[in-house]
């Protein structure tokens, strides 16, 4: 029985009935009939629906620039722009070589080094009431105005402005140069479940409650930030959890278990429906929570813990990892040439592409690293579910990962690739939305409607 609480993965969520074994799809994005039925034997289910999940979505996706992290830069990537080649870990046409296994984890903290898991067990320290904020980070401001859970963020590095979406049915625009002054508030007509800022457009995924017995509808509101024009994209039922853009296409995924593809019509400057990939057509058999352009592929992840990789040109399903995580996958991130996923099963996993990708084998089905580190013969630690992750670069351009956990009182910072703890952004419980700009702003929004900003202090000048 699937009890719908309209608030993310429910503890009573069960997988849908199985279809045929997933096969490579035939035809391109515009040929729905070519998709074959898929099999998903993954275990569904999340923990407490109230605490573990609250419609967490992809992090901010800024407009393109040459920064090393801007959700499309060459270090971190959570999306690609309209037209041209995807800008991310696979920059240009050449595939980067896989990162060596031995570089992930820190053996002194129980990390995985090569095939050896050594050292004292590391990972997250016990819960405590105070958290150490790194000395090279300063608190900027607490932005108050939302009256519901902050579910999504999008940071525009070019203007230092932050868009935030909430269950209070508004999108707010904040000026981060002026300590977070609110510049505008837009009533969007439904709870906000996802945001995407890309190539001069703001896409807002909302859930509109049906009237007089009508079904819930998922809408994508498209705002042209240059002209002020706005139009809606209808097609999804219920929440739209994930938005992404690549190769001139807008992609969306949601609670109705479908991935939808929208094409931009230049003449009308609107987006038009192209393809809807359902469970019956080889797609997901659980709600789609995350989408990520990954080199020539689109990666999608769902509440049953499954990851799928799709060829962006043909629309074929290249690979399915049926039980990548034991519980709902919340977020996907690309760092350099690896894929990072997080889940309500309390783990963050790092996945590496195979050296010679073929249909059915694009990434290695065994993660190159798992946080917290695994130890043979020992039960896993009872960590809280991972609600969100986001990439960042500090003032010295060193990479790190922001991560928020259920029932935790902070946002945790990990150095990459060691996963050594860097410190914490304190007084943020159950942060559902995270965003960062290279060497600049760090932002987090929680389930009380509060958004907080931190800033990296300037890196000291090297001594000659």
C-alpha positions in Angstrom: 0.0 0.0 0.0 1.3 3.4 -0.9 0.1 6.1 1.5 0.5 9.5 -0.1 1.4 12.2 2.4 2.5 14.7 -0.3 5.7 15.3 1.7 8.3 13.2 0.1 9.1 9.5 0.6 6.8 7.9 3.0 7.8 5.1 5.3 4.9 3.1 3.7 6.1 3.6 0.2 6.3 0.3 -1.7 7.7 -0.3 -5.2 5.4 -0.6 -8.1 4.9 -3.9 -9.9 7.7 -5.2 -12.0 7.9 -5.1 -15.7 10.3 -6.7 -18.1 14.0 -6.6 -17.5 15.4 -3.2 -18.6 16.8 -3.2 -22.1 18.6 -0.6 -24.1 15.9 1.7 -25.5 15.4 2.1 -29.2 14.9 5.4 -30.9 15.7 8.9 -29.8 14.0 11.3 -27.4 11.2 11.7 -29.9 10.3 8.0 -30.2 8.5 7.0 -27.1 7.4 3.6 -28.5 11.0 2.4 -28.6 11.4 2.2 -24.8 11.2 -1.3 -23.3 9.8 -2.2 -20.0 12.1 -2.1 -17.0 12.7 -4.1 -13.9 13.2 -2.5 -10.6 13.6 -4.8 -7.6 14.8 -2.1 -5.3 13.5 -1.8 -1.9 11.4 1.3 -1.4 10.9 3.3 1.7 12.2 6.2 3.7 12.4 6.8 7.4 10.1 9.2 9.2 8.3 11.2 6.6 8.3 14.2 8.8 11.9 14.3 9.8 13.8 12.5 7.0 12.7 14.2 4.0 11.0 17.4 3.0 11.2 17.7 -0.8 14.9 18.3 -1.2 16.0 19.3 -4.6 19.1 20.0 -6.7 21.2 22.9 -5.5 21.6 26.2 -7.1 22.5 26.2 -10.8 24.0 29.5 -11.7 24.5 31.1 -15.1 27.6 30.1 -16.9 30.9 31.6 -16.2 34.5 30.4 -16.1 34.6 29.7 -12.4 35.6 26.2 -11.3 32.3 25.7 -9.5 29.1 27.2 -10.9 26.9 24.2 -11.4 28.3 23.8 -14.9 32.0 24.6 -14.3 34.8 22.1 -14.8 35.1 21.0 -11.2 31.5 20.6 -10.0 28.5 20.2 -12.1 24.8 20.0 -11.5 23.5 21.0 -14.9 24.3 22.1 -18.4 23.2 25.0 -20.4 20.9 25.2 -23.4 22.8 24.5 -26.7 26.3 23.4 -27.2 28.2 20.7 -25.3 27.5 20.0 -21.6 29.8 22.0 -19.4 30.9 19.8 -16.5 33.4 17.2 -15.5 33.7 16.1 -19.1 34.7 19.4 -20.6 34.8 19.3 -24.4 34.7 16.1 -26.3 37.5 14.2 -24.5 36.6 11.9 -21.7 38.6 12.5 -18.6 40.5 9.5 -17.2 39.1 8.0 -14.1 40.5 9.1 -10.7 42.6 6.5 -9.0 40.8 4.5 -6.3 43.5 5.2 -3.8 42.8 8.9 -3.7 39.4 8.6 -2.0 39.1 8.6 1.7 41.6 9.1 4.5 42.9 6.0 6.1 43.4 7.8 9.4 39.7 8.3 9.6 38.7 4.9 8.4 38.4 6.0 4.8 38.8 3.6 1.9 42.3 3.6 0.4 42.4 1.4 -2.7 40.9 -2.0 -1.7 42.0 -1.6 2.0 39.7 -0.2 4.6 42.1 0.8 7.4 42.5 3.0 10.4 40.2 3.9 13.2 36.6 4.3 12.2 36.0 7.8 11.1 33.0 9.7 9.9 30.6 11.8 11.8 31.3 12.5 15.4 28.5 12.0 18.0 25.7 14.5 18.2 26.5 17.7 20.2 25.0 21.0 20.9 27.9 23.2 19.6 29.7 23.0 16.3 33.0 24.4 15.2 32.7 26.9 12.4 35.9 27.1 10.4 38.0 30.2 11.1 38.1 31.1 7.4 34.3 31.4 7.2 32.3 34.3 8.6 28.6 34.5 9.2 26.9 37.1 7.1 23.1 37.2 7.8 20.0 35.2 8.6 17.4 35.9 5.9 13.8 35.8 7.2 10.6 36.0 5.3 9.6 32.6 4.3 6.9 31.0 6.4 7.3 27.5 5.2 10.1 25.0 4.6 12.8 26.3 2.2 12.9 23.6 -0.4 15.2 24.9 -3.2 17.8 27.6 -4.0 19.5 29.0 -7.0 22.5 31.4 -6.7 23.4 33.8 -9.5 27.2 34.5 -9.2 27.1 37.3 -11.8 24.8 39.4 -9.7 25.3 37.9 -6.2 21.6 37.3 -5.9 20.0 34.3 -4.4 16.6 32.8 -5.4 14.8 30.7 -2.7 11.7 28.7 -3.1 9.4 27.5 -0.2 6.3 25.6 0.7 4.8 28.9 1.5 4.1 29.2 -2.3 6.6 32.0 -2.9 10.0 32.6 -4.5 12.1 35.3 -2.9 15.1 37.1 -4.4 17.8 38.3 -2.0 20.7 40.6 -2.6 23.7 38.9 -1.0 25.9 41.9 -1.5 23.8 43.9 0.9 23.6 41.4 3.7 20.6 39.6 2.2 18.1 42.4 1.6 14.9 40.9 0.0 14.5 42.5 -3.4 11.2 40.8 -4.4 8.6 38.2 -3.5 6.7 36.3 -6.1 3.5 34.4 -5.3 3.8 31.3 -7.7 0.4 29.7 -6.8 1.7 26.4 -5.3 4.3 25.0 -3.0 7.7 25.2 -4.6 9.5 21.9 -5.0 12.4 22.7 -7.3 14.3 25.6 -8.9 16.7 25.9 -11.8 18.5 29.0 -12.9 19.9 28.5 -16.4 20.8 30.7 -19.4 18.6 33.6 -18.4 15.6 31.6 -17.4 14.3 30.7 -13.9 12.3 27.5 -13.8 10.1 26.8 -10.8 8.6 23.4 -10.2 5.3 23.8 -8.2 2.6 21.6 -6.9 -0.9 22.9 -7.4 -3.7 21.5 -5.3 -6.7 20.3 -7.3 -10.1 21.9 -6.7 -13.3 20.0 -6.0 -11.8 16.6 -6.4 -9.5 17.4 -9.3 -6.1 15.7 -9.2 -3.0 17.5 -8.0 -1.0 19.0 -10.9 2.7 19.6 -11.2 3.5 22.8 -13.1 6.8 24.3 -14.3 6.7 28.0 -14.3 9.2 29.5 -16.8 10.4 33.1 -16.2 12.5 34.8 -18.9 14.6 37.1 -16.7 15.6 39.3 -19.6 12.2 40.0 -21.1 9.9 39.3 -18.1 7.8 36.9 -20.1 6.4 33.9 -18.3 4.6 30.7 -19.3 3.6 27.4 -17.6 4.5 23.8 -18.6 1.9 21.3 -17.6 2.2 17.5 -17.8 3.5 16.2 -14.4 1.1 14.9 -11.8 2.0 16.0 -8.2 5.4 17.3 -7.2 8.3 18.1 -9.6 11.3 17.2 -7.6 14.1 17.6 -10.2 14.9 20.1 -13.0 18.0 20.0 -15.2 19.1 21.4 -18.6 21.4 20.1 -21.3 21.9 20.2 -25.0 19.1 22.7 -25.5 16.6 20.7 -23.5 14.8 21.2 -20.2 14.4 18.0 -18.3 12.1 17.3 -15.3 11.3 14.5 -13.0 8.8 14.0 -10.2 6.6 12.0 -8.0 4.6 10.6 -11.0 7.7 8.5 -11.8 8.2 10.2 -15.2 11.1 12.0 -16.8 9.8 14.7 -19.2 11.8 16.4 -21.9 11.0 19.9 -23.1 12.4 21.6 -26.2 12.9 25.3 -26.6 11.1 26.9 -29.5 13.1 29.9 -30.6 10.3 31.6 -32.5 7.9 31.8 -29.6 10.6 31.7 -26.9 8.7 29.0 -25.1 9.4 25.4 -24.1 7.3 22.7 -25.7 6.7 19.1 -24.6 8.8 16.5 -26.4 8.9 13.2 -24.6 7.6 11.6 -21.4 9.4 8.5 -20.2 7.3 6.4 -17.9 7.8 3.2 -16.0 6.1 1.3 -18.8 8.6 2.7 -21.3 11.7 1.6 -19.4 11.8 4.5 -17.0 11.7 4.6 -13.2 9.3 2.6 -11.1 9.5 5.0 -8.2 9.3 8.8 -7.9 12.2 10.5 -9.6 14.0 12.7 -7.1 17.2 13.8 -8.9 18.5 14.6 -12.4 22.1 15.4 -13.5 23.7 15.9 -16.9 26.9 13.8 -16.6 29.1 14.1 -19.7 27.2 12.7 -22.7 24.6 11.1 -20.3 21.7 12.1 -18.1 21.7 10.5 -14.7 18.4 10.0 -12.9 17.7 8.7 -9.4 14.6 7.7 -7.5 13.0 6.9 -4.1 13.7 3.1 -4.5 17.5 3.8 -4.6 17.9 3.2 -8.3 20.2 5.1 -10.6 19.7 5.2 -14.4 22.0 6.6 -17.1 20.5 7.8 -20.3 22.2 8.7 -23.6 21.5 12.3 -24.2 21.5 11.9 -28.0 19.5 8.8 -28.6 17.4 8.7 -25.4 18.5 5.1 -24.8 18.8 3.8 -21.2 22.5 3.0 -21.0 22.7 1.5 -17.6 20.6 0.8 -14.5 22.0 0.3 -11.0 19.0 -1.2 -9.3 20.0 -0.8 -5.7 22.7 2.0 -5.7 21.3 3.0 -2.3 19.0 1.2 0.2 16.6 4.1 0.6 15.6 7.2 -1.4 18.4 9.0 -3.2 18.1 12.7 -2.5 20.8 14.4 -4.6 23.3 13.9 -7.3 26.5 15.9 -7.9 29.4 15.7 -10.3 32.9 16.5 -9.1 35.6 16.3 -11.8 34.9 13.0 -13.5 33.0 11.2 -10.7 29.4 11.0 -9.7 28.4 11.6 -6.0 25.0 10.5 -4.6 23.5 10.9 -1.2 20.6 9.0 0.4 18.3 8.6 3.3 20.2 5.4 4.0 22.8 7.8 5.7 25.4 7.3 3.0 27.2 9.4 0.5 28.7 7.4 -2.4 31.3 8.2 -5.0 30.9 6.4 -8.4 33.6 6.3 -11.1 33.1 5.9 -14.8 34.5 2.7 -16.4 37.5 3.2 -18.7 35.7 2.0 -21.8 31.9 2.7 -21.5 29.5 0.4 -23.2 25.8 0.0 -23.1 25.1 -1.5 -19.7 28.4 -0.3 -18.2 28.9 3.5 -18.0 29.9 3.7 -14.4 31.3 1.1 -12.1 28.5 -0.6 -10.2 30.7 -0.7 -7.1 31.2 2.8 -5.5 34.8 3.8 -5.3 34.2 5.3 -1.8 31.3 5.3 0.7 30.9 7.8 3.5 30.7 6.8 6.3 33.4 4.3 5.5 32.4 0.6 5.4 34.1 -1.9 7.6 33.9 -5.6 7.2 32.2 -7.4 10.0 30.8 -4.2 11.6 27.3 -2.9 11.6 26.8 0.5 9.9 26.6 3.5 12.2 23.2 4.9 12.8 23.7 8.2 11.0 20.8 10.4 10.1 19.6 10.4 6.5 21.5 12.7 4.2 19.0 15.4 3.1 21.2 17.3 0.7 24.7 17.8 -0.7 26.3 20.6 -2.6 29.8 21.4 -3.9 31.9 24.4 -3.0 35.3 25.9 -3.4 37.0 27.8 -0.5 38.9 31.0 -0.8 42.0 29.1 -1.9 40.0 27.2 -4.5 40.2 23.9 -2.7 37.2 21.7 -3.2 34.8 20.6 -0.5 31.4 19.1 0.0 28.5 20.6 2.0 26.2 17.9 3.5 23.1 18.2 5.7 21.7 15.3 7.7 18.4 14.7 9.3 18.1 15.8 12.9 21.5 17.3 12.8 22.1 20.9 14.1 24.5 22.0 11.3 25.7 21.7 7.7 28.9 19.6 7.6 31.8 20.5 5.4 34.1 17.8 4.0 37.4 18.2 2.1 37.5 16.3 -1.2 38.6 13.7 -2.0 39.6 12.7 1.6 36.2 13.4 3.2 38.1 14.8 6.2 35.8 17.0 8.2 36.5 20.7 7.6 34.1 22.1 10.1 30.4 23.1 10.3 27.9 25.8 9.5 26.2 25.9 12.9 22.6 26.4 13.9 21.0 24.9 10.8 18.7 21.9 11.6 17.4 19.8 8.7 18.7 22.0 6.0 16.8 21.0 2.8 18.4 23.5 0.4 22.1 24.3 0.0 24.0 26.5 -2.4 27.5 27.9 -2.9 29.6 30.1 -5.1 33.3 29.6 -5.7 35.3 31.2 -2.8 32.3 33.4 -1.9 28.9 32.7 -0.5 27.6 29.5 1.3 23.9 29.4 1.8 21.5 27.0 3.5 17.7 27.0 4.1 15.9 25.0 6.7 12.4 23.6 7.5 11.5 26.7 9.6 11.8 29.0 6.6 15.1 30.6 7.6 18.0 31.1 5.1 21.5 31.8 6.4 24.5 33.1 4.6 28.2 32.6 5.3 31.2 34.0 3.3 34.7 32.8 2.9 37.3 35.1 4.3 39.9 36.3 1.8 42.8 33.8 1.5 46.1 35.2 3.0 48.7 36.3 0.5 51.6 33.8 0.1 54.9 34.9 1.6 57.7 35.3 -0.9 
